Amino acid sequence: MKANKMIAIALSALTLVGFNACKQKDKDAPANGDSEAALALDKTSLNLEVGQEETIAATIAVEWETSNPQAATVTPANDGKSAKVVAVAEGSAVITAKSKGGQTKTCVVAVKKAGGQTGAQLKGSQVWPIILDGVTYAANESKVVASFQPNDVDQFLYVWNQTYIGGTASGLNFHGNTEGYTALVVNEGNEWVATGNDWSGAGFCLTDAGEGWKAAEALRAAIVAAPDDYFLHIAIKSTDNFSHCFYLFGAENTTKFILGSKVIYDGTVYQDFTRDGAWHEFDIPMSNYVAGLAETTCAAGVNVFCVLTEGVPGAQLNLDAVYFYKK
């Protein structure tokens, strides 16, 4: 799949910037038909430092839970309607309130270090970013060997055959700030999918107009020389059940791995993730793919990171904090 067969989508349409409060995705009427007042929360987002706490209140009696107790805990109060949220460690969590009648509402909690910036320290001693917000990049710039991020000059995110459109980056990104993340949706109006082709895809391309592809080749060679030292970090979130197949350095046939529950596009399932709308992170060992990487060479126009999503209109692809790192 070469770059000249792709359709470019402007970076600004894909890496959406700005904060949108948690969407009210759930019905305001109780699921069981009981006469129950509409559920609402007095807060739909919180930005806390480690050790801080805050109270969330619901309009009716609810049960509370947190998607990530390692980042933020939630403790119900005696009144049955409110709860105390405590920031435990850097990261993010989704606090969910559920009523007896089946209504649910959520609040996204971002936790940062006391007195610090929201941009967390990335893993590893050296990093090669592909998707990363500016705050976190600035906090880790001393580690960056080369950036593979789209810049709309010589490095692009290409969408193949218009199979994706830009999605909505709602809530905080993986590192708990408001800069957005890469959100794509399989294109409902795309003739490629509509005519029975069962895939959609995109690639982060390093064109011959720049030097990024040379840095990719140097990284590939370093991985082959010391595969146990290198990893690919990916953060992903979704509320649907579709699977996504990834491959690296243009080596489509030898580096495929799947995040999801089923095999697609001849890939191998690495691991599934919970579809709760919260961020889930993976550290993919490059040692799994060293044989395939040893058989390829990066040249100008290489797609350093590619993704294929099931070709079902509306399928979500939300990615953030995608970077190679050396431990």
DAUR-V511704 format. One record per residue. N is the residue number from 1. D_FIRST is the distance of its C-alpha to the first C-alpha in Angstrom with 2 decimals. Layout:
# DAUR-V511704
n->{N | N}
d_first->{D_FIRST | D_FIRST}
This chain:
# DAUR-V511704
n->{1 | 2 | 3 | 4 | 5 | 6 | 7 | 8 | 9 | 10 | 11 | 12 | 13 | 14 | 15 | 16 | 17 | 18 | 19 | 20 | 21 | 22 | 23 | 24 | 25 | 26 | 27 | 28 | 29 | 30 | 31 | 32 | 33 | 34 | 35 | 36 | 37 | 38 | 39 | 40 | 41 | 42 | 43 | 44 | 45 | 46 | 47 | 48 | 49 | 50 | 51 | 52 | 53 | 54 | 55 | 56 | 57 | 58 | 59 | 60 | 61 | 62 | 63 | 64 | 65 | 66 | 67 | 68 | 69 | 70 | 71 | 72 | 73 | 74 | 75 | 76 | 77 | 78 | 79 | 80 | 81 | 82 | 83 | 84 | 85 | 86 | 87 | 88 | 89 | 90 | 91 | 92 | 93 | 94 | 95 | 96 | 97 | 98 | 99 | 100 | 101 | 102 | 103 | 104 | 105 | 106 | 107 | 108 | 109 | 110 | 111 | 112 | 113 | 114 | 115 | 116 | 117 | 118 | 119 | 120 | 121 | 122 | 123 | 124 | 125 | 126 | 127 | 128 | 129 | 130 | 131 | 132 | 133 | 134 | 135 | 136 | 137 | 138 | 139 | 140 | 141 | 142 | 143 | 144 | 145 | 146 | 147 | 148 | 149 | 150 | 151 | 152 | 153 | 154 | 155 | 156 | 157 | 158 | 159 | 160 | 161 | 162 | 163 | 164 | 165 | 166 | 167 | 168 | 169 | 170 | 171 | 172 | 173 | 174 | 175 | 176 | 177 | 178 | 179 | 180 | 181 | 182 | 183 | 184 | 185 | 186 | 187 | 188 | 189 | 190 | 191 | 192 | 193 | 194 | 195 | 196 | 197 | 198 | 199 | 200 | 201 | 202 | 203 | 204 | 205 | 206 | 207 | 208 | 209 | 210 | 211 | 212 | 213 | 214 | 215 | 216 | 217 | 218 | 219 | 220 | 221 | 222 | 223 | 224 | 225 | 226 | 227 | 228 | 229 | 230 | 231 | 232 | 233 | 234 | 235 | 236 | 237 | 238 | 239 | 240 | 241 | 242 | 243 | 244 | 245 | 246 | 247 | 248 | 249 | 250 | 251 | 252 | 253 | 254 | 255 | 256 | 257 | 258 | 259 | 260 | 261 | 262 | 263 | 264 | 265 | 266 | 267 | 268 | 269 | 270 | 271 | 272 | 273 | 274 | 275 | 276 | 277 | 278 | 279 | 280 | 281 | 282 | 283 | 284 | 285 | 286 | 287 | 288 | 289 | 290 | 291 | 292 | 293 | 294 | 295 | 296 | 297 | 298 | 299 | 300 | 301 | 302 | 303 | 304 | 305 | 306 | 307 | 308 | 309 | 310 | 311 | 312 | 313 | 314 | 315 | 316 | 317 | 318 | 319 | 320 | 321 | 322 | 323 | 324 | 325 | 326 | 327}
d_first->{0.00 | 3.80 | 6.80 | 8.61 | 7.06 | 8.10 | 11.74 | 13.72 | 16.45 | 19.43 | 20.10 | 23.54 | 22.39 | 20.46 | 22.65 | 25.78 | 29.01 | 32.41 | 34.22 | 34.76 | 37.38 | 36.58 | 35.99 | 38.76 | 36.56 | 39.40 | 42.12 | 45.37 | 47.39 | 48.16 | 46.28 | 49.50 | 51.31 | 53.99 | 55.60 | 53.87 | 53.43 | 49.98 | 48.37 | 47.36 | 47.05 | 48.66 | 45.64 | 41.90 | 40.82 | 42.54 | 41.96 | 44.16 | 44.93 | 45.52 | 49.00 | 49.26 | 49.93 | 49.88 | 51.17 | 49.21 | 51.29 | 50.55 | 52.60 | 53.46 | 53.77 | 50.49 | 49.09 | 46.84 | 43.98 | 41.49 | 37.89 | 38.29 | 41.91 | 40.92 | 40.25 | 42.76 | 45.43 | 47.16 | 50.81 | 52.51 | 55.79 | 58.96 | 58.76 | 55.85 | 53.90 | 52.93 | 51.29 | 51.04 | 47.65 | 47.79 | 45.12 | 44.82 | 41.96 | 39.01 | 36.26 | 36.06 | 37.39 | 37.66 | 41.30 | 41.80 | 45.08 | 45.77 | 48.86 | 50.97 | 49.84 | 46.13 | 45.09 | 42.78 | 42.08 | 40.27 | 40.64 | 38.01 | 39.66 | 38.31 | 40.27 | 40.47 | 42.81 | 46.30 | 46.57 | 42.96 | 39.78 | 37.39 | 34.53 | 34.79 | 34.38 | 31.00 | 31.02 | 31.14 | 32.59 | 29.42 | 26.44 | 22.99 | 22.37 | 19.12 | 20.98 | 24.72 | 27.55 | 29.71 | 32.87 | 31.42 | 29.64 | 33.03 | 34.80 | 32.54 | 31.88 | 33.88 | 31.42 | 28.24 | 27.00 | 23.96 | 22.23 | 18.50 | 19.42 | 18.14 | 20.81 | 19.68 | 20.50 | 18.03 | 16.23 | 14.56 | 13.45 | 10.76 | 10.90 | 8.40 | 10.68 | 13.67 | 13.61 | 15.67 | 18.73 | 20.83 | 23.22 | 26.68 | 27.25 | 30.73 | 32.97 | 32.70 | 29.70 | 29.52 | 31.94 | 34.37 | 34.23 | 33.53 | 30.63 | 28.15 | 24.76 | 21.22 | 21.70 | 19.20 | 20.01 | 18.11 | 18.89 | 21.78 | 21.74 | 18.12 | 18.21 | 14.90 | 16.67 | 20.06 | 19.38 | 18.79 | 15.09 | 15.68 | 12.81 | 12.07 | 9.82 | 9.72 | 9.06 | 11.88 | 10.88 | 13.60 | 13.81 | 16.07 | 18.74 | 19.81 | 20.62 | 18.70 | 16.25 | 19.51 | 20.78 | 17.73 | 18.37 | 22.04 | 21.46 | 19.35 | 22.23 | 24.81 | 23.39 | 23.50 | 27.04 | 28.32 | 26.06 | 28.89 | 29.13 | 25.75 | 24.43 | 21.84 | 23.73 | 22.45 | 24.68 | 23.90 | 26.16 | 26.37 | 28.99 | 27.03 | 26.13 | 22.40 | 20.25 | 17.17 | 14.80 | 13.65 | 12.08 | 12.77 | 12.16 | 8.59 | 10.60 | 9.10 | 11.80 | 14.67 | 14.87 | 14.47 | 17.47 | 18.71 | 21.15 | 22.95 | 25.25 | 23.22 | 20.50 | 17.24 | 13.96 | 15.83 | 16.40 | 19.90 | 22.06 | 23.15 | 25.52 | 26.26 | 27.81 | 30.63 | 29.75 | 32.60 | 31.01 | 31.73 | 29.44 | 28.66 | 27.42 | 25.81 | 25.88 | 23.29 | 24.65 | 22.36 | 24.65 | 22.93 | 19.80 | 21.48 | 21.08 | 17.29 | 17.36 | 19.90 | 17.66 | 14.92 | 15.44 | 14.10 | 13.83 | 13.63 | 10.46 | 9.80 | 8.86 | 12.27 | 12.39 | 10.14 | 11.80 | 11.72 | 15.07 | 16.95 | 16.56 | 20.21 | 21.35 | 23.05 | 21.52 | 21.91 | 19.78 | 22.13 | 21.29 | 23.47 | 24.56 | 21.25 | 21.98 | 22.21 | 25.84 | 28.18 | 31.25}
